[in-house]
């Protein structure tokens, strides 16, 4: 496994991060989620392969993802050896003060997450999406206070455009508060809108992009006859079929999988330092990390992006 410092911080994380949205009671939120036994086996496989970075959120399966992840990490790892990221800002509740990035919501949700994860602190606390109805100053000062209180080590953002991220970041800089070290956004070969403005801005700021949905929900990487719960509701377009053909050509060239090619392509894009991979099956992670050793040439990248 290779490790990278997240943003301009000293925090070392594995270049592959396990996304745990699939952890929880099967059918409670999605039909493809898995309970503790299966999820714990995936977490152990990650640890055995050198992955130290684990991502969850307060909203995933109503908090069950945090509970399952915390339980598995307590069983298989030492707390100081792993980096736990969780999120706040979203809620399925219709009650007031349960969603958004007000000081009240942030302070309430950190306590719930700490309890569910069974830990004294969160390594990376991420705002799940921007909340432009709450003053940016209120949000950033609340996050800064959590860092000073020792409940959070670093902070990050998610699902933001360039102007939104800049507004939060420069507000923190203006007042001398803790700044974001990472931004978690969707990015894959079919969703590249962020490359125009956001990518160069983050690189200039020294902020890491942690990319999710890098495999486009598995649409481009499944075997021809493979059927999953997700695939039952998905139909490939002509563009996707052509991408699959090109991916397979390059995969054959490097004797790897199409998923490896897609992840290698992500790592060739700055400022992407980490890719999030969500899986609920043992064996997938061991295959996925092989992508770290695949080094695509400029010609390979051009072939994919035509």
PEURVEN-V41166 format. One record per backbone hydrogen bond with DSSP energy under -1.0 kcal/mol. NH is the residue of the N-H (numbers start at 1). CO is the residue of the C=O. Records with the same first field share a line. If there is no record, write none. Layout:
NH = CO / CO
This chain:
4 = 13
6 = 11
9 = 6
13 = 4
15 = 2
17 = 275
18 = 53
19 = 277
20 = 55
23 = 20
24 = 34
27 = 30
28 = 25
34 = 22
39 = 35
40 = 36
41 = 37
42 = 38
43 = 39
44 = 40
45 = 41
46 = 42
47 = 43
48 = 44
49 = 45
50 = 47
51 = 46
54 = 83
55 = 18
56 = 85
58 = 87
62 = 59
63 = 60
64 = 61
65 = 60
67 = 63
68 = 64
69 = 65
70 = 66
71 = 67
72 = 68
73 = 69
74 = 70
75 = 71
76 = 72
77 = 73
81 = 78
82 = 79
83 = 52
85 = 54
86 = 124
88 = 126
100 = 89
106 = 102
107 = 103
108 = 104
109 = 105
110 = 106
111 = 107
112 = 108
113 = 109
114 = 110
115 = 111
116 = 112
117 = 113
119 = 114
122 = 151
124 = 84
125 = 154
126 = 86
127 = 156
128 = 88
134 = 131
139 = 135
140 = 136
141 = 137
142 = 138
143 = 139
144 = 140
145 = 141
146 = 142
147 = 143
148 = 144
149 = 145
150 = 147
151 = 146
152 = 146
153 = 122
154 = 123
156 = 125
157 = 182
159 = 184
165 = 161
166 = 162
167 = 163
168 = 164
169 = 165
170 = 166
171 = 167
172 = 168
173 = 169
174 = 170
175 = 171
177 = 172
181 = 155
183 = 208
184 = 157
187 = 212
188 = 191
191 = 188
195 = 192
196 = 193
199 = 194
201 = 197
202 = 198
203 = 199
204 = 200
205 = 201
206 = 202
207 = 202
208 = 181
209 = 271
210 = 183
211 = 274
212 = 185
216 = 213
218 = 215
219 = 216
222 = 218
226 = 223
232 = 228
233 = 230
234 = 231
241 = 237
242 = 238
243 = 239
244 = 240
245 = 241
246 = 242
247 = 243
248 = 244
249 = 245
250 = 246
251 = 247
252 = 248
253 = 249
254 = 250
256 = 251
261 = 257
262 = 258
263 = 259
264 = 260
265 = 261
266 = 262
267 = 263
269 = 266
272 = 269
273 = 209
274 = 209
275 = 15
276 = 211
277 = 17
284 = 281
287 = 283
288 = 284
289 = 285
290 = 287
291 = 288
292 = 289
293 = 290
294 = 291
301 = 297
302 = 298
303 = 299
304 = 300
305 = 301
